[in-house]
Amino acid sequence: MRGALSSPAHVLDGRPGHTRAVTRAFRQLAVVEAVSWLLLIVATIVKYAQGSQTAVHILGPVHGALFVGYVVLALLLRPRLRWGTRTTLVVLVESVLPGGGFLAARRRDLRDLRGPRPA
């Protein structure tokens, strides 16, 4: 019997409704990651302008965790959304650009995911 967390494949098990839910989670995570990146940039400016490191010490690990989640979900969505190498690279590069998550969240292939609705 397979364990609930035996592999990342359980996240996208082929059910259309499940894929929609993970896609929605990715879009939301992309926005939160973008906001955290912008806040981290502001915190870094404050750190050097005023010598206060508190915000960087808090936002750094938070942003890092959100970034890792973004990358993992993007790679898990790749086969379900049939992203090619170029599309995948664009989505991953968007996570590195300040505010790029806003672009990722607005991708048409993430907004227009269609399929039969679960009963």
N, C-alpha and C positions, 0 to 999 in steps of 0.2 A: 504494500500500500504506500502510495506516495504521500510524503509529508506536505503540509500546507505551504511551507516555505522552502521546498526542496530545490527550486530553481526559479530564476526570474521569469520563466515562461508562464508561470501561473498568473502573472499580472495581466497578460493579454491572452486569454484562453480561446479567442476566436468568436466569442459572443458579441454581436454588434452593439448591444447596450453596454457591455463591459468596455469595449473599445471606446465608445463615446464618453463614458465616465472617466477613463484614464486620460483621454484627450482633453476633456474639460479640466481635469486636475493639472495636466501639463500647462495649459494656457494660464490657469491661475498661478501656478508656481512660477511661470515665466515673468508675470507681472510683479509678483512679490520679490523674485530674485533681482529684477531690474531696479525696483525701489531700494532694495538693500544695498545694491552696488552704488547707486547714486548717494545714498546716505553715508556709505563708507567713504566715498570720495570727499564729501563735505566734512566728515569727522577727521579725515586725514589733513585737510586744509586747516581745520581748527587746531589739530594737534601741533602743527608746525607754526601756526600764528600765535597761539596762546599757551602752548606747552601742555595742554590737557590731553592725556592719552586714554581717559576712561571710555569714551565713545568708541574708539578704535578697538579697545580690548573687548568690548561687548559686541560690536557689529562685525568685527573680523570673523570670528568663528560662526556667527549666525549666517553671514553671507556665504562663507565656505560651505556650510551644510546645504544651504539652498542651491548653490552652484552644483554641488555633487548630485543632488536630487534632480536638477534640471538635466544634466548630462545623462544620468541613468534613464530617466523617463524618455528623453529624446531617442536614445539608442533602443529602448524597448518598443517605442512607437514606430520606429523605422520600418520593420517588415510589415506591420499591420497597415500602415498608410502607404506602403510601397514607395518609400523615399529612395531615390537613387543616391549615389555617393555625393554628387554635387549638392542636392537638397539637404542631405544630412550635414555636410560641411557648412553650408550657409546657416542652418539652425544652430550648429555648435558655435560658429563664429559670432552669431548674434548674442550668445550668452557672455561673450568676452567684452563686447562693446558696451560702454556705459549706456544704459537705457535700451540696449538691444533686445531685451526680453519683451519690451512693448511691441517691437516688430514681429517677433516670433508669435506672440499671442494673437496678432492680427492676421496671420497667414490664412489664406483662403482654404487651404487643405485642412486646416484645423477647425475652421468655423463652419464649413459646409459638409461636415461628415454626415452622410445620410445612411440609411439602412432601415430594415424593419424594426419597428418599435417592439420592445419586449411586451409580452401579454400580461 
